[in-house]
Amino acid sequence: MIALWKDPARGVREIPLEPGAHGVLLTICADRATRYSADGRWPATNGTSCYPVAAYQVRAPSAEPETPETPQSPSTTTSMPVLDLDELTILTAWAEGVSEAAAYAPESIDLLLTAAALGATWRAELDLPEPSARLADAIEALGRVTRAASPPASASSFDAMLTAAQEDPPGETTLDEVVRRALLSMLEERRTRQPVEASGARS
């Protein structure tokens, strides 16, 4: 173990250095967080919380070529992230679109999720590649989180979705957690920019 990571959601976590590794590259994401003050001011959602997404075991290349007699040990393979940087960027863009739709046009959310899914015709028309398998799974998870927010008659779609994204479901997978946090980040960012309009949108 070479370092510790601590956050208010999961507490302290060890960051190990695997045998043969020369360092660790930690990938983190940032969410909006509520700032509390000790001098009596009201809490404000203008803080930032960070959480780890993936840890890469970094290894320098060997100066000597490998031979069949000295194969690379399986224990020195690099751990894979849940999503790479491009995939996470695309997922966040779709999450932002969902937050905008929830605030201003909740009836269009299903159309937006259909456009995001694998096999959407607009990609072929623009000669764009299909999402990778991991990104397609993440977009499907975004749809599950979004559709799980079923607002009561007295609540807006935006508020219901924000509440659902703030919850930590039992048995949540790592991918689902990354997707939910990406959506939560975009919802909170939208609420901070225009709280009255977002909270006033009705389904």
C-alpha positions, 0 to 999 in steps of 0.5 A, spaced: 500 500 500 502 506 497 497 511 499 490 512 502 484 515 499 478 518 503 471 521 501 465 522 505 461 516 502 466 510 502 471 512 508 478 510 507 480 506 502 487 503 500 491 504 494 496 498 493 502 498 488 502 491 485 508 487 484 512 489 479 509 496 478 512 503 478 507 507 480 499 508 480 495 513 476 488 514 479 482 517 475 477 521 479 471 524 477 468 531 481 461 532 483 457 538 486 457 538 494 453 542 499 458 546 503 456 547 510 459 553 514 460 554 521 459 561 522 451 561 521 450 561 513 445 557 510 448 551 506 450 552 499 451 547 493 457 550 491 462 545 493 466 539 490 466 532 492 471 527 488 471 520 488 475 515 484 473 511 478 479 507 476 486 506 478 492 504 473 498 500 475 503 503 471 509 499 469 515 501 465 517 497 459 522 492 460 529 493 456 530 486 454 525 483 449 520 477 452 522 470 450 517 464 451 522 462 457 520 468 460 513 470 459 510 476 462 506 474 469 499 475 469 499 479 476 503 485 472 497 486 467 494 493 468 487 494 471 482 496 466 477 502 467 470 502 467 470 507 462 475 511 458 476 518 457 472 519 451 467 514 453 466 518 460 465 524 456 460 522 451 456 519 457 456 525 461 454 529 455 448 525 454 447 525 462 447 533 461 442 532 455 437 528 460 438 533 465 436 539 460 430 535 458 428 533 465 428 541 467 424 543 460 421 538 456 420 531 460 416 528 455 422 528 450 426 524 455 424 517 452 426 520 445 433 522 447 434 516 450 432 512 444 437 517 440 443 515 445 442 508 444 446 503 440 443 502 433 440 509 432 439 511 425 442 518 426 449 516 427 449 512 420 447 518 417 452 522 419 457 517 418 459 516 426 461 510 429 457 506 434 458 506 441 463 501 444 460 495 448 462 499 454 459 505 452 453 502 450 452 498 457 453 505 460 448 508 456 443 503 457 444 504 465 443 511 464 436 509 461 435 505 467 436 510 472 432 515 468 426 511 468 426 509 475 425 516 477 417 516 477 415 523 480 408 523 484 403 528 481 406 533 486 413 533 484 417 535 478 420 530 473 427 534 475 426 533 482 424 526 482 430 524 478 435 528 482 432 524 488 433 518 485 440 519 483 442 521 490 440 514 492 445 509 493 442 502 491 444 496 494 448 491 490 449 497 485 455 495 480 461 499 479 458 501 472 451 503 474 455 508 480 459 511 475 453 513 470 448 515 476 454 520 479 455 522 472 447 524 471 447 527 479 453 531 477 449 534 471 442 535 475 446 538 480 449 543 475 443 545 472 439 546 479 445 551 481 445 555 474 437 556 474 434 553 481 427 556 479 426 554 472 429 547 474 424 546 480 418 549 477 418 544 471 412 539 471 411 532 468 
